[in-house]
Amino acid sequence: MHMTRFEKVNVQSLKGIAKIMGTVICVGGAIVMALVKGPALLNSPSLLSKSTMGGGSPENLQLGCLFLFVGCGCWSFWTIMQVPVSATCPDHLYSILWMCFLSMVQSAIFTWSMEHNLEAWALNSALEIGGCLYAGSYAAGSYLLQTWCVSQRGPVFSAIFSPLCTIITTAIATSFLHEELYTGSLIGAFAVIIGLYVVLWGKGKDLREINQELVDPPQQDHGDVDEKRLVDIMIDDSSEKINHN
């Protein structure tokens, strides 16, 4: 976002250093939660985790990591592109409607290329219909809220909350799926929260400076004002002499 000039980072100021360090701490905490385990704190190994850990092959794991990396890159690009989209189309509902329509067309083409049996497209139960309605409403609502946040506070403010998904997922999985909670997950969660707070502190400083500049515009130096006034007096005197002659 600094490369596209949508986010200004001054490495010589405290707020710029806070945004950089907060982002690094936040992302590092999410990586620690995903990769570092340590001693188990809650729950015992569940049947789900045992069957999942032993079922995947190294090839599928590497391919999954690649797909996740590409997905994160596309998601970051989408978040950044909401800045010019919001500027050209202030009606967020209209832009989200077109995005969902084009996504539906792309998904239909991809599904038809993978599955030619029309019976697989049929919705046979109320659960399947409810799942489609929930997925559509959730996607449209989440995209609408994120585009509004980007238009109000910029792409960094919206993207910095993404590591919180790891904390919420871990909490729900520990509570309802009885997955193990490790020390690494707890340390990473604290790092995510601290990094998020540091970045928001830096963004708050930027917002206060912008509001201050809007309220109190920079004034010219008194020397410049006096010099301009002196030039105006000289011009008036010369014009009077010409008229007198």
N, C-alpha and C positions, 0 to 999 in steps of 0.2 A: 504494500500500500504506500510505502514511502517512495518506491520507484514510480508509481503512477501519480504521485503528488496529491493523493487524497488525504494523506496523513503526514503532518510535519513533525519531525523528530529533531530536536536540537540536542546533540550529544554534550554540549557544553553547559546545559542547564540542568537543574535538579529534576524537573518534571520530565525532561526527555530521558534522562538516565533511569528514572523510575518506571517509565513505560517500557523501556527495553528490558530492564532487569525483571520487572513484574511479568512480562510475557515469557521470558526464559524460565522463571521459577514456576509459572503456571503450566507451561508445556512439560517441563521436567517432572513436575509432580504427577501429571497424567501418565507419563512414561513409567515412572516408578510404580504407580498403581497397577499398570498392566504387566510389567516385567519382573518386579522385585516382590518376593513373597515374604520370607522370614518366618518366624514362629507363628503358628495359628493362634488366634485369639478367641474366636467364637465358632461354634458348630463343629461337626465332624465331617469327614469326606462323604459327600452325598453320592447316590447312585448315578445321578446325572453327570456330575463332574468326573466320576470314574469312567463312565462310558464315553464321555466326550474326549477326555484326555488321551485315551488309547485308540480312538477310532480314526484319527486323521493321519494322513501320510505326509512326509516332508514336502512332497511336490504340491499338495493342496495347501499346506501352510504357507509356502512361499508365494503361491499364486494368490492366496487370500490377502497376504500382506501387500502384494502389488496392487490388487484391486482397491484395497482400503487407501493406499497412498494416492492412487489416481482419483478416487472419490473425494478425498480431502482436498486435493488440488482443484478439482472442478467446483467443489463447494466454496473454496476460498475465492475462486474467480467469479462465481455467481454473486457472492457477497460484495465484492468490489464493483462489479458492473451495476449494482443497484444504485450507485451514486449517479451516473449519467442517466440511467433509466428513470430515476425519480425526478431528475431535473427536466427531462423532456416530457415525461408523463406523470404529472403529480397525482393522478387518480390511481392509487395502488390497487384497488379492486379490479380495475380494467386490465392492468398489466398482469396481475396474477391470473385472471381469467384466461388470457391468451397463453400464458405459460402452461397452465393446467391442460388447456386444449391441445397444445402442441405436444405435451408430454403424453397425453392419451393416444395421439396419433402415432408417435414413436413407439410406445409400448405395444400398441396393436400390431404394428408392422413387425416388431421383433418377436412377439408371441406367435404370429402367423408363420414366420419363418422357422420357428422351433416346433410348433405344434399345428398340424394340418387337420386334426380331428375336431370338427365343430362341437361334438358332444363335450369336449373338455372345457368349452367356453360357457356352458350352461350353468346357471346358479340354481342348485337343487334344494337349498335349505334357507331358512331365515337367517341362520348364522352366517352363511356366505354373503347374503345380501347386506346384512348388518356390517360385516367386515369391510365390504366395498364402500358403503356409505361412510363408515368411520374413517377409513383410510383417505377418502376424498375430502371430507370435512376437516380432518386433522391436517392434511397437507396444505390445503388452501388457507386454513386459519393460521398455521405456523408461518407460512411464507408471507402472509399479509402482515403479521406482527413484526417479522424480521425486516421486511422492506420499510415499514413505518419507522422502526428503530434506527435503521441505517440513514433514512432521510432526516431524522431529527438529531442524531449524535454521531453519525459516521460509521464506517464499516468496522473499525476496531472495537467500538463499544458493543456491537452485536456479536462479533466473533470471539471476544474474550470470554464470553460465558459458555462457550462450547465445552471446555474441560469439566464444567459442572455436571455434564451428562454422565461422565465416568463416576463421579461421586454418587449421583442419584441412582445409577444402575447398580453400583455396588451395594448401596443401602437396601434397595428393593430385592436384589438377589439374595442378600444375607437374611432378610426378614421373611420373605415368602418362599424362596426356593431352598433355603437352609444351606447356602453355599458357605464355604469357610471364609472367615475374615482374617487376613494376615496382617502382620505388623507393617509390611511394605505398603499395603493399601491404606492403612491409617496415616502413615507418614506422608505418602503422596497426596492424600486428601487435604491434610493441613497445608502442604506446600501449594496446592491449587488455590485454596482459600486466601493464603497470604499473598500469592502472586496476583490474584484477582483484585484484592484490595489495593495493592500498590499501583496497578495499572489504572484503576478507577480514580485513585488519588491524583495521578498525573493528568488524566483526562479532565478531572474537575478543575485543576489549575488552568488548563487551556481554556475551558469554558468561562472561567472567571475573567481571564485576560481579554477574551473576545467580547464579553459583555461590558467590561470596563472601557474598551476602545469604542464601543458603540455609544456608551453614555457620555464619555469624555473624549471627544476626538482630539488628536494631537494639535496643539496650537503652534503658531509660528513664533520664532524667536523675536524678542523685542527689537533687536538690532535690525532684523530683516524688515520689520514693520516700519521702523523709523527711516530706513533707507528707501523703502517704497514711497513713504510719505514725502521725503525730500525730492525724489524724482518727480512726483506729481506736482509739487510746488514749482520746480524748475520749468516744467512743461507749461504750467499756467502762466508763469512770468514771461516766458518767451512768446507765448501766443498773444499776451496783452501788448507787448512791445511791437509785434508785427501789426496788430490792429491799430495801434496808435500812430505808427508810421503811415 
